[in-house]
Amino acid sequence: MTLSYGGIGRVLRQALAVLAVGSVSCTAPQPSHPSPISEATAVVFDGKTLPRVSGDSSGGAQIAEYLPNGETPETWKTQAAIIRMSGINDPKLWALSIMRSLRQANPRVQDALTDLPRSKDVLLDYVTWPPNGSFVEFRVIRISRLGRNALLIQHYGRRAYGRDIETFLRSLPSERQRLVSAMAHKGLKRLGGGKK
């Protein structure tokens, strides 16, 4: 099955390459540790329920993607993903590798990194766009330790295309503040058997 993660798969592969250069190894998931994403049939965030549309496991990563009904992985406007990454246990290192990958793809990307001292999680949020300017994407990511040798990575993204970009960008400062705060306080709520 070929999965399109609306940029997540590409960024994940780039981050893995950056981490490999930095001498951090990634191992395949251990079968004795069930994935916290394996049973989640939907997620709730920002008052929206997004059903699971795809999932995959490879290279130490288990990925589940969630979209509102009627949206597709190619042209989504709202999207969430949960990734379980084995072989890595440093949320900040992972966030910094994602930031490097984003900056390689778009040197003008706007990003911010926030430490959450109570949970020791890290938040990364960013705004980016492709070279042709066909869309603008905002994404907030919460990165948490999952046991001793894995990370749980929660993504929530919004996109605007064409004529909607200007309105999207005007509303982004308040939207960003609200979504970053929601991800910091609650993260994605998993439905259908997965843990929160």
C-alpha positions as CSV (number, residue, x, y, z in Angstrom):
1,M,0.0,0.0,0.0
2,T,1.3,3.4,-0.9
3,L,0.5,6.1,1.6
4,S,0.6,9.9,1.1
5,Y,1.0,11.7,4.4
6,G,0.7,15.2,2.9
7,G,4.3,15.9,3.5
8,I,4.7,14.0,6.8
9,G,6.3,10.9,5.2
10,R,8.8,13.1,3.3
11,V,9.7,15.1,6.4
12,L,10.0,11.9,8.4
13,R,12.4,10.4,5.9
14,Q,14.5,13.6,5.8
15,A,14.6,13.7,9.7
16,L,15.6,10.1,9.8
17,A,18.5,10.9,7.4
18,V,19.6,13.8,9.5
19,L,19.5,11.6,12.6
20,A,21.5,8.9,10.9
21,V,24.2,11.4,10.1
22,G,24.2,12.4,13.8
23,S,24.9,8.8,14.8
24,V,21.5,8.1,16.3
25,S,20.2,4.7,15.2
26,C,16.6,3.8,14.7
27,T,15.5,0.2,15.2
28,A,12.4,-1.7,14.1
29,P,9.5,-1.6,16.6
30,Q,9.6,-4.4,19.2
31,P,6.6,-6.8,18.8
32,S,6.3,-7.0,22.6
33,H,5.4,-3.3,22.9
34,P,2.0,-2.7,21.4
35,S,1.7,0.6,19.5
36,P,-0.4,3.3,21.2
37,I,-1.8,4.1,17.8
38,S,-2.7,0.6,16.6
39,E,-6.3,0.7,17.7
40,A,-7.2,4.4,17.3
41,T,-9.9,4.6,14.7
42,A,-10.3,8.4,15.0
43,V,-8.8,11.4,16.8
44,V,-10.4,14.5,18.2
45,F,-8.7,17.9,18.3
46,D,-9.9,21.4,18.1
47,G,-13.5,20.2,18.3
48,K,-13.2,18.1,15.1
49,T,-13.3,14.3,14.8
50,L,-11.0,13.0,12.2
51,P,-11.4,9.3,11.1
52,R,-8.3,7.2,10.4
53,V,-7.7,7.0,6.7
54,S,-4.4,5.1,6.5
55,G,-1.6,3.5,8.5
56,D,1.8,2.0,7.9
57,S,4.8,0.6,9.7
58,S,8.4,0.8,8.3
59,G,11.9,1.7,9.4
60,G,11.1,1.9,13.1
61,A,8.0,4.2,12.5
62,Q,4.3,3.4,12.9
63,I,2.2,6.1,11.2
64,A,-1.5,6.6,11.3
65,E,-3.1,9.5,9.3
66,Y,-6.5,11.0,10.1
67,L,-8.6,13.3,7.9
68,P,-12.1,14.8,8.0
69,N,-14.7,13.0,5.9
70,G,-14.6,14.1,2.3
71,E,-10.9,15.2,2.4
72,T,-8.1,13.3,0.7
73,P,-4.4,12.9,1.5
74,E,-3.5,14.8,-1.6
75,T,-5.7,17.9,-1.0
76,W,-6.5,18.0,2.7
77,K,-7.3,21.2,4.6
78,T,-7.3,19.6,8.1
79,Q,-5.1,16.6,9.0
80,A,-3.8,14.8,12.0
81,A,-1.2,12.0,12.4
82,I,0.2,10.0,15.2
83,I,3.6,8.5,14.8
84,R,5.4,6.0,17.1
85,M,9.1,6.2,16.4
86,S,11.3,3.4,17.9
87,G,15.0,3.7,18.6
88,I,14.9,7.4,19.6
89,N,14.3,8.8,23.1
90,D,15.1,12.5,22.8
91,P,12.0,14.7,21.9
92,K,14.2,17.8,21.4
93,L,16.7,16.1,19.2
94,W,13.8,14.8,17.0
95,A,12.2,18.3,16.9
96,L,15.5,19.8,15.8
97,S,16.0,17.3,13.1
98,I,12.5,18.1,11.8
99,M,13.3,21.8,11.8
100,R,16.5,21.1,9.8
101,S,14.6,19.1,7.3
102,L,11.9,21.8,6.9
103,R,14.6,24.5,6.5
104,Q,16.3,22.5,3.8
105,A,13.0,22.2,1.9
106,N,12.1,25.9,2.5
107,P,14.7,28.3,3.9
108,R,11.9,30.8,4.7
109,V,9.9,28.4,6.9
110,Q,8.7,30.0,10.1
111,D,9.0,27.7,13.1
112,A,9.0,27.7,16.9
113,L,10.2,25.2,19.5
114,T,8.6,25.1,23.0
115,D,9.7,23.0,25.9
116,L,6.8,21.7,28.2
117,P,8.7,21.4,31.5
118,R,5.9,19.5,33.4
119,S,5.7,16.7,30.9
120,K,9.2,17.1,29.4
121,D,7.5,17.0,26.0
122,V,8.5,19.4,23.2
123,L,6.2,21.3,20.8
124,L,7.2,22.3,17.3
125,D,5.0,24.5,15.2
126,Y,5.7,25.9,11.8
127,V,4.3,27.6,8.7
128,T,5.6,26.5,5.3
129,W,4.7,26.3,1.6
130,P,6.1,24.6,-1.6
131,P,8.2,26.6,-4.1
132,N,5.2,27.1,-6.4
133,G,3.1,28.6,-3.6
134,S,0.1,26.4,-4.3
135,F,-0.7,26.1,-0.6
136,V,0.3,27.3,2.8
137,E,0.5,24.8,5.7
138,F,0.5,25.4,9.4
139,R,1.3,22.4,11.7
140,V,1.7,21.9,15.4
141,I,3.6,18.8,16.6
142,R,3.8,17.4,20.2
143,I,6.8,15.0,20.8
144,S,6.7,12.8,23.9
145,R,8.9,10.1,25.2
146,L,7.2,6.7,25.0
147,G,9.0,4.3,27.3
148,R,12.8,4.2,27.3
149,N,13.4,4.0,23.6
150,A,10.6,5.4,21.6
151,L,8.8,8.7,20.8
152,L,5.1,9.4,20.4
153,I,4.7,12.2,17.8
154,Q,1.3,13.9,17.5
155,H,0.7,16.1,14.4
156,Y,-2.2,18.5,13.6
157,G,-2.1,20.6,10.5
158,R,-4.2,23.0,8.5
159,R,-3.7,24.0,4.8
160,A,-5.1,26.6,2.5
161,Y,-5.0,26.6,-1.3
162,G,-5.2,29.3,-4.0
163,R,-7.5,32.2,-3.1
164,D,-8.0,31.0,0.4
165,I,-4.3,31.6,1.3
166,E,-4.7,35.3,2.1
167,T,-7.6,34.7,4.5
168,F,-5.7,31.8,6.1
169,L,-2.6,33.9,6.7
170,R,-4.7,36.8,8.2
171,S,-6.3,34.5,10.7
172,L,-3.1,32.5,11.5
173,P,-1.7,34.5,14.4
174,S,-4.8,33.9,16.6
175,E,-5.3,30.4,15.2
176,R,-1.7,29.5,15.9
177,Q,-2.0,30.6,19.5
178,R,-5.2,28.6,20.1
179,L,-3.9,25.4,18.4
180,V,-0.5,25.5,20.1
181,S,-2.2,26.0,23.4
182,A,-4.6,23.1,22.8
183,M,-1.8,20.8,21.7
184,A,0.3,21.8,24.8
185,H,-2.7,21.1,27.2
186,K,-4.4,18.1,25.7
187,G,-2.8,16.7,22.5
188,L,-4.9,14.5,20.2
189,K,-7.6,12.5,21.9
190,R,-7.7,9.0,20.5
191,L,-11.0,7.1,19.9
192,G,-11.6,3.5,19.3
193,G,-9.2,1.7,21.6
194,G,-6.0,3.7,21.4
195,K,-4.6,5.4,24.5
196,K,-4.8,9.2,24.9
